[in-house]
């Protein structure tokens, strides 16, 4: 399989606003998605319009499929407040969180 034919690698991410709010999501292109959430590109989630700018607090992955990433996203979204920072993924191929910056 050529590199261009590889399936996308899904990433689960946790964003944090300057006010301390959090937002969780999945994507195949985290820099593009962060730009969307911050209003620099079209397509951000309505929930992130307030609280800009957002920064990546943590990211997990890659996930083998979108379904696997979605299952962990559901688990992460069920957590509230500081508990989200201690999230441990169940299905990521690289289970250790990546904290940018």
C-alpha positions as CSV (number, residue, x, y, z in Angstrom):
1,X,0.0,0.0,0.0
2,X,1.5,3.4,-1.0
3,X,1.7,6.1,1.7
4,X,-1.0,8.1,0.0
5,X,-3.3,5.1,0.2
6,X,-2.9,4.6,3.9
7,X,-6.0,5.0,6.0
8,X,-6.1,8.2,8.0
9,X,-4.7,8.1,11.6
10,X,-7.3,9.3,14.0
11,X,-6.3,11.5,17.0
12,X,-8.4,12.2,20.1
13,X,-7.7,15.7,21.5
14,X,-8.5,17.8,24.6
15,X,-8.6,21.5,24.1
16,X,-8.5,24.1,26.9
17,X,-9.6,27.7,26.8
18,X,-7.9,30.6,28.5
19,X,-10.8,30.5,31.0
20,X,-10.2,26.9,31.8
21,X,-13.0,25.3,29.8
22,X,-12.3,22.0,28.0
23,X,-13.5,20.6,24.7
24,X,-12.8,17.0,23.4
25,X,-12.9,15.8,19.8
26,X,-11.4,13.6,17.2
27,X,-9.7,14.4,13.9
28,X,-7.2,13.3,11.3
29,X,-5.5,16.7,11.2
30,X,-5.1,18.3,14.6
31,X,-3.4,21.6,13.4
32,X,-6.2,22.2,10.9
33,X,-8.9,21.4,13.5
34,X,-7.4,23.7,16.1
35,X,-7.4,26.5,13.5
36,X,-11.1,25.8,12.9
37,X,-11.9,25.9,16.6
38,X,-10.0,29.2,16.9
39,X,-12.0,30.8,14.0
40,X,-8.9,31.0,11.7
41,X,-10.5,28.6,9.2
42,X,-14.2,27.7,8.6
43,X,-15.7,24.7,10.3
44,X,-15.2,25.0,14.1
45,X,-17.7,23.5,16.6
46,X,-20.3,25.9,17.9
47,X,-19.3,25.0,21.5
48,X,-15.8,26.5,20.9
49,X,-16.9,29.8,19.5
50,X,-17.0,31.2,23.0
51,X,-13.7,30.9,25.0
52,X,-11.3,31.5,22.2
53,X,-8.4,31.1,21.9
54,X,-8.1,27.4,22.5
55,X,-4.9,25.4,22.9
56,X,-4.2,21.7,22.8
57,X,-3.9,20.4,26.4
58,X,-3.4,16.7,25.4
59,X,-3.7,14.4,22.4
60,X,-3.9,10.6,22.2
61,X,-3.4,8.3,19.2
62,X,-3.1,7.2,16.6
63,X,-6.3,5.2,16.6
64,X,-6.7,2.4,14.0
65,X,-10.2,3.5,13.0
66,X,-12.6,6.3,13.5
67,X,-14.9,4.0,15.5
68,X,-12.1,3.3,18.0
69,X,-11.3,7.0,18.4
70,X,-15.1,7.7,18.9
71,X,-15.4,5.2,21.7
72,X,-12.5,6.8,23.6
73,X,-14.0,10.3,22.8
74,X,-17.3,9.2,24.4
75,X,-15.4,8.0,27.5
76,X,-13.5,11.3,27.7
77,X,-16.6,13.4,27.3
78,X,-18.3,11.6,30.1
79,X,-15.6,13.0,32.5
80,X,-16.0,16.5,33.9
81,X,-13.5,19.1,35.1
82,X,-10.1,18.0,36.3
83,X,-10.9,14.4,35.7
84,X,-10.5,15.0,31.9
85,X,-6.8,15.8,32.4
86,X,-6.2,12.3,33.9
87,X,-7.9,10.5,31.1
88,X,-6.3,7.1,30.0
89,X,-7.2,5.9,26.5
90,X,-8.4,2.3,26.0
91,X,-8.0,1.9,22.3
92,X,-5.2,4.2,21.1
93,X,-2.2,2.4,19.4
94,X,0.1,4.9,21.1
95,X,-1.5,4.9,24.6
96,X,0.7,7.6,26.1
97,X,-0.8,11.1,25.9
98,X,1.1,13.7,23.9
99,X,1.1,17.1,25.5
100,X,2.1,19.7,22.9
101,X,4.4,22.6,23.7
